[in-house]
Amino acid sequence: MPRPVVTPPAPLPVPAPLAGLRVLDLATLFAGPLAATMLGDFGAEVVKVEHPTRPDPSRGHGPSKDGVGLWWKLLGRNKRTITLDLSKPAGRTTLLRLAATADVVIENFRPGTLEKWDLGWDELSAVNPRLILTRVTGFGQFGPYARRPGFGTLAEAMSGFAAMTGEPDAPPTLPPFGLADSIAALATAYAVMTALSARDLTGEGQVVDMAIIEPILTVLGPQPIWYDQLGHVQPRTGNRSQNNAPRNTYRTADGTWVAVSTSAQSVAERVMRLVGRPELIDEPWFATGAERAQHADVLDAAVGDWIARHPRADVLAAFEKAEAAVAPVQDVRDVMADPQYQALDTVTTVDDPELGPLRMQNVLFRLSATPGAIRWAGRPHGADTEEVLTELGLSPADVKELREAGVV
């Protein structure tokens, strides 16, 4: 396969907090690659390693433009892309040479796959004792489910998320996006940085074992301890909460929706005054969030009736004036035009040599002295193979031989 002709990546902004960190991204769909993206956003050099004929499936997920997958433009940003067949001896040898230069390897093959190719921890740590091998799988590296195919959807079901999501009389509800994978990606980036900090203390690398079924369970809160101590199983309550009320979505006079939260007692009182029902504040049950939740029908009716008589703009203005918590229910069109997101540059513009200007989510957070940056969007399959392997010490003839053998 000839090397794609593309514009070279933009230079690294200075200073970058993770400059000098080298990450090999061997993973696909979606937690592992997204973790590598997060590291690349703050200056890590990320080398995306894909199979020569079976690229990361995210390149073909969702809508495309001019034959170019748009999701990949987001997931593949700030990564150099090379191809390498790890199952072939020459691919194994090349990967080991790359690993010797790297700080982190991120992979999500089923447990035992790297070992089958003689690329397990023993081999990788032998060429680089300081390496962090980050293994992201559905169920972890051991246990009765370890070798099963694992996806975020299964984690959303197994963790209890689906069981508590949805209306009380409706089926369990799965999210329409990669929730568990995204949570696992955040946790993986955190795990990598923790392991790198430990390496500063010990001088040695280690293995990170990330099971996608675990981080989502953590963000679900106190479900296990509630069950352990009280036998309590949280039911599906729709948009309502068992901990406070009113808490729901409400339709406005102009047919749009807003969300209201009253997690703080003072906010709940302000809402009742705003909607013209101050007498409810004097009810004995209004004194705590849990007791208010038991009277959600009354409170929802009070808030919902008032909101239904006003257009959304007036609702938002009135709640802001009353210092009560409200937000419009927005779709992506609203998000792109929202003045707060615009002020934060949450959705920023990236120039791309294939598709021109692209708008995508910016880096996750702002650092005042060493900010992250999107240097380039996802690059074509194998665009940097020759450059990366040449930097590794292979001659043009060596790279040509690997191409002819189907290794790259």
Secondary structure, DSSP 8 states (H G I E B T S, - for coil): -------------SS-TTTT-EEEE---SSHHHHHHHHHHHTT-EEEEEE-SSS--GGGGSS-EETTEEHHHHHHTTTEEEEE--TTSHHHHHHHHHHHHT-SEEEE---TTHHHHTT-SHHHHHHH-TT-EEEEEESS-SSSTTTTS---HHHHHHHTSTGGGSS-TTS-----SS-HHHHHHHHHHHHHHHHHHHHHHHHS--EEEEEETTTHHHHHT-SHHHHHHHH-------TT--SS-SS-EEEE-TTS-EEEE---SHHHHHHHHHHTT-GGGGGSGGGGSHHHHHTTHHHHHHHHHHHHHTS-HHHHHHHHHHTT--EEE---HHHHHH-HHHHHHT-EEEEEETTTEEEEEE--SS--SSS----------TTTTHHHHHHHTT--HHHHHHHHHTT--
